[in-house]
Amino acid sequence: MKPAEIDRFTDYRYYREDQLLTAGRIAALKDIGFSLADIVRILEVYDDREQLEQFFSTRKKELEALAQDTAHKLTLLEAARERLRKEEKMNYDVTIKTFPECYAATIQMTIPRYEDEGMIWGKLAEETCRMNLVEADPCLCAVTYLDGEYKEENVEMMAWKTVKGSYPDTEHVKFRTLPEVKAASCTYKGSYTQITEVYSAVIAWMEANGYAPAGPMFNIYHVSPHETMNPDEFVTEICYPVEKK
């Protein structure tokens, strides 16, 4: 707003009483959150109720989107505070990740029990040992649980390892492109004995943040018995494919 007068010694700006109405409008528009550039345009059409309504409608949509984003962040904050209040033995940080599609050596088998997972990895290694597989970068070694629920025996799972190049299928190993997947992810370090606790933490986080399962869960083995025999050094990533409820 152009001042009525500027003191040439102090640069103080002086305004007339008839400018108070405009000053009040500027203050009100700033309180609503309009930028100074928007306020200039609004003042130019202030007496045009239709154009003024368009400005207000646009700002309303912006504030509603901001409110939704803030509400989502508050939900995440409350979920984190709740985990702290429960004083869990370990703090598991869950995030949403998108895994891009990848080319992998895959093998699907039914094994007697979860503890017998080594059988499926042994079969994959046996049938590809002479292929000189080139690992992808990064190379992901994972197992997907296909039953959808816990089973005492006859567990169906698919082990997979990401690779580069082109290879012929074997009797049990199939080379194929796995689709992109959005998942709730939690990486922890330590023995597999605590993995059930991590599963529970991820499921609780999903429920608290409005996510529903959208496919079979999988584990990525970043550091496994293949690299070290010390269970305290294992690094495992728990992944649940998800979608918004």
C-alpha positions in Angstrom: 0.0 0.0 0.0 1.5 3.3 -1.1 1.9 5.7 1.9 0.4 9.1 1.8 3.7 10.6 2.9 7.3 9.6 3.6 9.4 11.6 6.0 12.6 12.4 4.0 14.7 12.5 7.2 13.5 9.3 8.9 11.9 7.4 6.1 8.8 6.9 8.3 5.7 6.1 6.3 2.5 7.9 7.0 -1.0 6.9 5.9 -4.4 8.7 5.7 -7.4 7.7 7.7 -9.2 6.7 4.5 -6.4 4.1 3.9 -7.3 2.2 7.2 -9.9 0.1 5.4 -7.3 -1.1 2.9 -4.8 -1.7 5.7 -7.4 -3.8 7.5 -8.1 -5.9 4.4 -4.4 -6.5 3.9 -4.0 -7.7 7.5 -7.0 -10.0 7.2 -5.8 -11.5 4.0 -2.3 -12.1 5.5 -4.0 -13.8 8.5 -5.7 -16.2 6.1 -2.3 -17.0 4.6 -2.3 -15.3 1.3 1.0 -14.2 -0.1 1.8 -10.6 -0.6 1.7 -11.2 -4.4 -1.8 -12.7 -4.1 -3.0 -9.8 -1.9 -2.0 -7.3 -4.6 -4.1 -9.2 -7.1 -7.0 -9.6 -4.7 -7.1 -5.9 -3.8 -7.3 -5.1 -7.5 -10.6 -7.2 -7.8 -11.9 -6.8 -4.3 -15.2 -5.4 -5.4 -15.7 -8.2 -7.9 -17.4 -10.8 -5.7 -17.1 -13.6 -8.3 -13.3 -13.2 -8.6 -12.9 -12.8 -4.9 -14.8 -16.0 -4.3 -12.4 -17.8 -6.7 -9.4 -16.7 -4.6 -11.1 -17.8 -1.4 -12.1 -21.1 -2.9 -8.5 -21.9 -4.0 -7.1 -20.9 -0.6 -9.7 -23.1 1.1 -8.6 -26.2 -0.9 -4.9 -25.4 -0.1 -5.7 -25.2 3.6 -7.7 -28.4 3.5 -4.8 -30.2 1.9 -2.5 -28.8 4.5 -4.8 -29.9 7.3 -4.9 -33.5 5.9 -1.1 -33.6 5.7 -0.8 -32.2 9.2 -3.4 -34.8 10.5 -1.4 -37.6 8.9 1.8 -36.4 10.5 0.1 -36.1 13.9 -1.1 -39.7 13.5 2.5 -40.8 12.8 3.7 -38.8 15.8 1.1 -40.4 18.1 2.0 -43.9 16.9 5.7 -43.2 17.7 4.8 -41.8 21.1 2.7 -44.8 21.9 5.6 -47.1 21.1 7.8 -45.1 23.5 5.1 -45.2 26.2 5.0 -49.0 26.0 8.7 -49.1 26.7 9.3 -51.8 24.2 12.4 -53.8 24.7 13.7 -52.6 21.3 12.6 -49.7 19.2 11.6 -50.8 15.7 11.4 -48.0 13.1 8.8 -48.7 10.4 8.7 -46.8 7.1 6.9 -47.1 3.7 9.2 -48.1 0.9 8.6 -48.8 -2.8 10.7 -51.6 -4.2 11.1 -51.2 -8.0 10.6 -54.2 -10.3 13.6 -56.5 -10.4 14.9 -59.5 -12.3 15.5 -62.4 -10.1 16.3 -66.1 -9.9 13.3 -67.6 -8.1 12.4 -70.9 -6.6 9.1 -72.0 -5.1 8.8 -75.0 -2.8 6.8 -76.5 0.0 9.0 -77.3 2.9 8.2 -79.2 6.2 8.6 -76.2 8.6 9.8 -72.6 8.6 13.0 -73.8 10.2 13.8 -75.8 7.1 14.2 -72.7 4.9 17.8 -73.7 4.2 16.4 -76.5 2.0 15.1 -74.0 -0.6 18.3 -72.0 -0.7 20.3 -75.1 -1.0 18.2 -76.2 -4.0 18.6 -72.8 -5.6 22.4 -72.9 -5.1 22.6 -76.5 -6.4 20.8 -75.7 -9.7 22.6 -72.4 -10.5 26.1 -73.1 -9.2 27.5 -73.6 -12.8 25.8 -70.5 -14.3 28.1 -67.9 -12.8 25.2 -65.7 -11.9 26.0 -62.0 -11.9 24.4 -60.4 -8.8 22.4 -57.2 -9.2 23.5 -54.0 -7.5 22.2 -54.0 -4.9 21.7 -57.8 -4.7 18.6 -58.7 -2.7 18.2 -62.2 -1.3 14.7 -62.7 0.1 12.0 -65.2 0.8 8.3 -64.6 0.3 5.8 -66.5 2.4 2.9 -67.6 0.1 0.5 -69.2 2.6 -0.9 -65.9 3.9 -1.0 -67.2 7.5 1.1 -69.1 10.0 1.3 -72.9 9.4 2.8 -75.6 11.5 3.9 -77.7 8.6 4.0 -77.9 4.8 5.0 -74.2 4.4 4.9 -72.8 0.9 7.5 -70.1 0.1 9.5 -68.5 -2.7 13.1 -67.7 -2.4 14.6 -65.1 -4.7 17.9 -63.5 -5.5 18.2 -60.4 -7.8 20.6 -60.9 -10.7 21.8 -59.2 -13.9 21.9 -60.9 -17.3 19.9 -63.7 -19.0 19.8 -67.3 -17.9 17.9 -70.5 -18.8 15.4 -71.9 -16.3 16.3 -75.1 -14.5 14.0 -77.8 -13.1 13.1 -75.7 -10.1 14.7 -72.2 -10.6 12.8 -69.8 -12.8 14.2 -66.4 -13.9 11.6 -63.7 -14.1 10.9 -60.0 -13.4 9.2 -59.4 -10.1 6.8 -56.4 -10.0 7.2 -53.2 -8.1 5.8 -53.4 -4.6 5.0 -50.8 -1.9 5.6 -52.1 1.5 5.8 -51.3 5.2 9.5 -52.0 6.0 11.4 -52.5 9.2 15.1 -53.4 9.3 16.6 -54.8 12.5 19.9 -56.3 13.6 20.1 -59.5 15.6 19.0 -63.1 15.9 16.0 -64.6 14.2 14.6 -65.4 17.6 13.2 -61.8 17.8 11.7 -61.8 14.3 8.1 -62.5 15.7 8.4 -59.4 17.8 9.4 -57.4 14.7 6.4 -58.8 12.8 4.1 -57.7 15.6 5.6 -54.2 15.6 5.1 -53.8 11.8 1.5 -55.0 11.9 0.7 -52.7 14.8 2.3 -49.7 12.9 0.2 -50.6 9.8 -3.0 -50.7 11.9 -2.2 -47.4 13.6 -1.4 -45.6 10.3 -4.3 -46.8 8.2 -2.6 -49.4 6.0 -3.9 -52.8 5.0 -2.0 -55.9 3.7 -1.8 -56.0 -0.1 0.0 -59.3 -0.7 2.3 -61.9 0.9 5.0 -60.6 3.2 8.7 -61.2 2.5 12.0 -61.0 4.4 15.1 -59.6 2.8 18.4 -61.0 4.2 21.0 -58.2 4.1 23.4 -60.1 6.4 22.5 -63.8 6.9 24.2 -67.1 7.9 25.7 -67.0 4.5 27.9 -64.1 5.6 28.4 -64.7 9.3 27.7 -67.4 11.9 27.1 -64.8 14.6 23.3 -64.3 15.0 23.9 -60.9 16.7 25.3 -59.7 13.3 22.3 -60.8 11.2 20.5 -57.9 9.4 17.0 -58.6 8.3 14.4 -56.4 6.6 10.8 -57.3 7.3 8.4 -56.2 4.5 4.6 -56.2 4.3 3.1 -55.1 1.0 0.4 -52.5 1.8 -2.3 -50.3 0.5 -4.2 -47.4 2.2 -7.4 -48.5 3.8 
